[in-house]
């Protein structure tokens, strides 16, 4: 007989208590009851998305470096947030992008409830399909003007940038390695993928 792990049992009970009644979609209020276990709990149209905590430091470090590059170039009327930052789009949709740029006046509360100007996601093994597809479609529908996807591969790091064009995302850049992504949206900044992983290569 396999012994029950008390901690695992406690976590499962915590999650079960936060679930809505059978047949009902999740809402942003249900997220408040999710356990603080390092996982990322997000909602898209009432569907719960649970992402495991990254096992390696690449994801966190690259997101941090990207946030720092943006912060260095950020004008005073905008603000850069690193993960986790909760962005609520509706009663049944709330996501936690890795990096967010928003207006200062929209970021006074404990969470963002106004549409940010930029969201960026750093790929990890569990999000390699979700971020460029499911979450991209959600950000597009929620009207996020700019969406970036960073691949932190140490040999060939890359950045894909999308901008809204007539309500749909159009790819405006795909840079790899030492190439520079230069943009004026949401402000003037240049991002070199190699710089995002430079310190990780020295490990």
C-alpha positions as CSV (number, residue, x, y, z in Angstrom):
1,X,0.0,0.0,0.0
2,X,1.3,3.4,-0.9
3,X,1.4,5.9,2.0
4,X,-0.4,9.1,1.5
5,X,1.8,12.2,1.4
6,X,0.2,14.5,4.0
7,X,1.5,17.6,2.2
8,X,0.2,16.5,-1.2
9,X,-3.2,15.6,0.4
10,X,-3.4,19.0,1.9
11,X,-2.6,20.7,-1.4
12,X,-5.2,18.6,-3.2
13,X,-7.8,19.5,-0.6
14,X,-6.9,23.2,-0.9
15,X,-7.4,23.1,-4.7
16,X,-10.6,21.1,-4.5
17,X,-12.1,23.7,-2.1
18,X,-11.4,26.4,-4.6
19,X,-13.1,24.6,-7.5
20,X,-16.6,25.9,-8.6
21,X,-19.7,23.6,-8.5
22,X,-19.8,20.9,-11.2
23,X,-20.7,22.3,-14.6
24,X,-19.8,25.9,-13.7
25,X,-16.8,27.8,-15.1
26,X,-14.0,29.1,-13.0
27,X,-14.1,32.9,-12.2
28,X,-11.3,35.2,-11.1
29,X,-12.7,34.9,-7.5
30,X,-11.9,31.2,-7.6
31,X,-8.2,32.0,-8.1
32,X,-8.1,33.6,-4.7
33,X,-8.5,30.2,-3.2
34,X,-5.7,28.5,-5.1
35,X,-2.8,27.3,-3.0
36,X,0.5,29.3,-2.9
37,X,2.5,26.4,-4.2
38,X,4.7,28.0,-6.8
39,X,2.5,27.0,-9.7
40,X,0.8,29.6,-11.9
41,X,-3.0,29.5,-12.0
42,X,-4.6,31.4,-14.9
43,X,-8.0,31.6,-16.5
44,X,-9.1,31.9,-20.1
45,X,-12.9,32.0,-20.6
46,X,-13.5,30.1,-17.4
47,X,-10.9,27.4,-18.2
48,X,-8.3,26.9,-15.6
49,X,-4.7,26.6,-16.8
50,X,-2.1,25.4,-14.2
51,X,1.5,25.7,-15.0
52,X,4.2,24.0,-12.9
53,X,7.0,26.1,-11.4
54,X,10.0,26.2,-13.8
55,X,12.5,23.5,-12.8
56,X,15.5,25.4,-14.2
57,X,16.5,29.1,-13.7
58,X,16.5,29.9,-17.4
59,X,12.9,31.0,-17.5
60,X,13.1,33.3,-14.5
61,X,16.4,34.8,-15.3
62,X,15.6,35.6,-18.9
63,X,12.3,37.2,-17.9
64,X,14.2,39.2,-15.3
65,X,16.8,40.4,-17.9
66,X,14.1,41.3,-20.3
67,X,12.3,43.3,-17.7
68,X,15.5,45.1,-16.8
69,X,16.2,46.1,-20.4
70,X,12.7,47.4,-20.7
71,X,12.9,49.2,-17.4
72,X,16.1,51.0,-18.4
73,X,14.3,52.5,-21.5
74,X,10.9,53.0,-19.9
75,X,9.5,56.5,-19.9
76,X,8.1,58.0,-16.7
77,X,4.4,57.6,-17.7
78,X,4.7,53.8,-18.1
79,X,5.7,51.0,-15.7
80,X,7.3,47.6,-16.2
81,X,6.2,44.6,-14.2
82,X,7.9,41.2,-13.9
83,X,6.2,37.9,-13.0
84,X,4.0,37.3,-11.3
85,X,1.6,40.1,-12.2
86,X,-2.1,39.3,-12.4
87,X,-3.9,40.9,-15.3
88,X,-7.7,40.6,-15.1
89,X,-9.4,40.9,-18.5
90,X,-12.9,39.8,-17.4
91,X,-14.8,37.9,-14.7
92,X,-13.6,34.6,-16.3
93,X,-10.2,35.5,-17.7
94,X,-7.0,36.4,-15.8
95,X,-3.5,35.7,-16.9
96,X,0.0,36.2,-15.5
97,X,2.4,37.2,-18.2
98,X,6.2,37.0,-17.6
99,X,6.7,40.7,-18.3
100,X,4.1,43.5,-18.6
101,X,4.2,47.2,-19.6
102,X,1.3,49.3,-18.5
103,X,0.4,52.9,-18.0
104,X,1.2,54.3,-14.5
105,X,-2.4,55.4,-13.9
106,X,-3.7,51.9,-14.7
107,X,-1.4,50.2,-12.1
108,X,-2.4,51.8,-8.8
109,X,-4.2,48.7,-7.4
110,X,-3.1,45.2,-6.4
111,X,-3.6,43.9,-9.9
112,X,-4.0,45.2,-13.4
113,X,-7.6,45.5,-14.6
114,X,-6.9,47.7,-17.6
115,X,-5.4,46.5,-20.9
116,X,-1.6,46.7,-20.8
117,X,0.4,48.0,-23.7
118,X,2.8,45.0,-23.9
119,X,2.9,41.5,-22.6
120,X,5.8,39.1,-23.1
121,X,6.1,35.4,-22.4
122,X,9.3,33.4,-22.0
123,X,9.0,29.9,-23.3
124,X,9.5,26.9,-21.0
125,X,9.0,23.2,-21.8
126,X,5.4,23.2,-20.6
127,X,4.5,26.4,-22.4
128,X,6.1,25.9,-25.8
129,X,2.8,25.2,-27.4
130,X,0.5,27.2,-25.1
131,X,2.2,30.6,-25.3
132,X,2.5,31.0,-29.1
133,X,-1.1,29.6,-29.6
134,X,-3.6,29.6,-26.8
135,X,-2.3,32.6,-24.9
136,X,-1.5,34.5,-28.1
137,X,-5.1,34.1,-29.3
138,X,-6.3,35.3,-25.9
139,X,-4.1,38.4,-25.8
140,X,-5.2,39.2,-29.4
141,X,-8.8,39.0,-28.4
142,X,-8.3,41.1,-25.3
143,X,-6.7,43.8,-27.4
144,X,-3.1,43.8,-26.1
145,X,-1.3,46.1,-28.7
146,X,2.0,44.2,-28.5
147,X,2.9,40.6,-27.7
148,X,6.4,39.2,-27.5
149,X,7.5,35.5,-27.3
150,X,11.0,34.9,-26.2
151,X,12.7,31.5,-26.7
152,X,15.6,31.2,-24.1
153,X,17.4,28.5,-25.9
154,X,21.1,29.0,-25.0
155,X,22.4,28.1,-28.5
156,X,19.8,30.0,-30.5
157,X,17.8,32.4,-28.4
158,X,15.1,34.3,-30.2
159,X,12.3,36.9,-30.0
160,X,9.1,37.0,-32.0
161,X,7.1,40.2,-31.9
162,X,3.4,40.7,-32.8
163,X,1.4,43.8,-33.1
164,X,-2.3,44.3,-33.5
165,X,-3.4,45.1,-37.0
166,X,-7.1,45.4,-37.6
167,X,-7.9,43.4,-34.5
168,X,-5.5,40.5,-35.4
169,X,-1.8,40.0,-34.6
170,X,0.7,40.4,-37.3
171,X,4.3,39.2,-36.8
172,X,6.5,42.3,-37.1
173,X,9.8,40.8,-36.2
174,X,11.7,37.5,-35.6
175,X,15.2,38.0,-34.4
176,X,17.7,35.4,-33.2
177,X,21.1,35.4,-31.6
178,X,23.0,38.7,-32.0
179,X,20.2,40.3,-34.1
180,X,18.5,43.4,-32.7
181,X,14.8,43.9,-32.4
182,X,14.2,47.6,-32.5
183,X,10.7,49.0,-31.7
184,X,9.0,52.1,-30.8
185,X,6.0,50.3,-29.3
186,X,5.3,50.8,-26.4
187,X,8.5,52.9,-26.4
188,X,11.8,53.1,-28.1
189,X,13.9,50.1,-27.1
190,X,16.3,47.6,-28.7
191,X,16.4,43.9,-27.6
192,X,19.2,41.5,-28.5
193,X,18.3,37.8,-27.7
194,X,21.9,36.9,-27.0
195,X,22.0,39.5,-24.2
196,X,19.1,37.8,-22.5
197,X,21.0,34.5,-22.1
198,X,24.6,35.8,-21.9
199,X,25.1,35.2,-18.2
200,X,23.4,31.8,-18.4
201,X,25.9,30.7,-20.9
202,X,28.7,31.2,-18.4
203,X,27.3,28.8,-15.9
